[in-house]
Structure formats: structure tokens, C-alpha cells
Amino acid sequence: MATAAVACGESIALLSLLHSIPAPPSKNDWDPANIVRGDYTLPFERERRLVGILGFLSSISDDPNHVTAVCVEEDPHAASLDVLLAINRRNADGLNQVSKKLEEGFKAIFRELSQPLEGRRAHFCLPFNAR
């Protein structure tokens, strides 16, 4: 066990000689003035939050060889949202099963959200502020 820790430390030291400072993460700033909404009904901030939530829900694995990304496109003419899902995997083994599982899960969520309340109570969650 100690040998593995020493080898890991040596590898880190050697790699730091190649590039001592990792590149800082980039930020993709957006300017609301550049967004043309036209006939769209979903405000950009709400669309952004929706993508974040769907991205979180699509992350069904902690495996770094299985990464998902989500895109939402509003179709104002059809009054619908298209959810696009990309899955990066090391290999294609089980990819169809994963994509099918995510598709079924998203469809179940959207099916439930599209139903009128009719006799059911609406539950509203207020934002939680940690102090």
C-alpha cells in the first residue's frame, strides 16, 4: 500500500515538471442583449435552469468514462421542447441500454409534468437558503 502511495506521489511530481500550473477553467459568459427570443415563451433563465436540472438527472453514473450533456430547444411553432442528450462513453458497450433508461426516465417526468392537477394539491418548494 505504501509503495502505491509513493509511486503516485512520484508520478505527480514528475507531471508537475511538464506543466506546473493547470489551465484555469473557462467561463462562458452570456449577454442577455445578444439573445433573440422572438416567438419563444420560455425565458432564457428558466431554460438554463431546466438544462441544469436535466443534466443533473442524466448523470446516473459517477464513472468519468460515462459523461452526459443535455440541450433544450424550444419549438415555438409546435409549442414543445426538444431535449437532446449526448452521452460520451469510453466504449459503446451498453450505450443503448443507458440511453433507453434515460429516455424512459425523462418521458416519465415530462408526462407527469404535462398532466393537469385535477384534484391533486400543488406542492411548491421555496428556495432553501443556508446560513
RAQUI-V453872 format. One record per residue. N is the residue number from 1. RES is the residue in one letter. D_CENTER is the distance of its C-alpha to the mean C-alpha in Angstrom with 1 decimal. Layout:
# RAQUI-V453872
n:res:d_center
N:RES:D_CENTER
N:RES:D_CENTER
This chain:
# RAQUI-V453872
n:res:d_center
1:M:36.5
2:A:37.9
3:T:38.2
4:A:34.5
5:A:33.8
6:V:36.4
7:A:35.0
8:C:31.5
9:G:33.1
10:E:35.1
11:S:32.2
12:I:30.4
13:A:33.6
14:L:34.1
15:L:30.7
16:S:31.2
17:L:34.3
18:L:32.2
19:H:29.9
20:S:30.4
21:I:27.7
22:P:24.1
23:A:22.6
24:P:20.9
25:P:17.3
26:S:17.2
27:K:16.2
28:N:15.4
29:D:17.6
30:W:18.0
31:D:21.2
32:P:21.4
33:A:24.8
34:N:23.3
35:I:21.2
36:V:23.4
37:R:22.5
38:G:25.6
39:D:25.5
40:Y:21.9
41:T:21.8
42:L:18.3
43:P:18.5
44:F:16.1
45:E:15.1
46:R:14.4
47:E:12.4
48:R:10.3
49:R:10.0
50:L:9.2
51:V:6.2
52:G:5.1
53:I:6.5
54:L:5.5
55:G:1.8
56:F:4.7
57:L:7.0
58:S:6.3
59:S:6.9
60:I:10.5
61:S:12.1
62:D:13.0
63:D:14.5
64:P:14.0
65:N:15.3
66:H:12.4
67:V:9.1
68:T:6.5
69:A:5.1
70:V:5.3
71:C:8.3
72:V:10.7
73:E:14.3
74:E:17.1
75:D:20.4
76:P:23.0
77:H:25.8
78:A:24.4
79:A:23.0
80:S:19.7
81:L:16.0
82:D:14.8
83:V:11.3
84:L:10.8
85:L:9.0
86:A:9.8
87:I:10.6
88:N:12.5
89:R:15.2
90:R:18.5
91:N:20.4
92:A:20.2
93:D:21.6
94:G:20.1
95:L:17.4
96:N:18.8
97:Q:18.8
98:V:15.1
99:S:14.2
100:K:16.9
101:K:15.7
102:L:12.1
103:E:14.1
104:E:16.6
105:G:14.3
106:F:12.6
107:K:16.2
108:A:17.6
109:I:15.4
110:F:16.3
111:R:19.8
112:E:20.3
113:L:19.0
114:S:21.3
115:Q:24.4
116:P:26.8
117:L:27.6
118:E:31.3
119:G:32.8
120:R:29.7
121:R:29.1
122:A:26.1
123:H:24.4
124:F:23.1
125:C:21.2
126:L:22.2
127:P:20.1
128:F:21.1
129:N:22.7
130:A:23.5
131:R:26.9
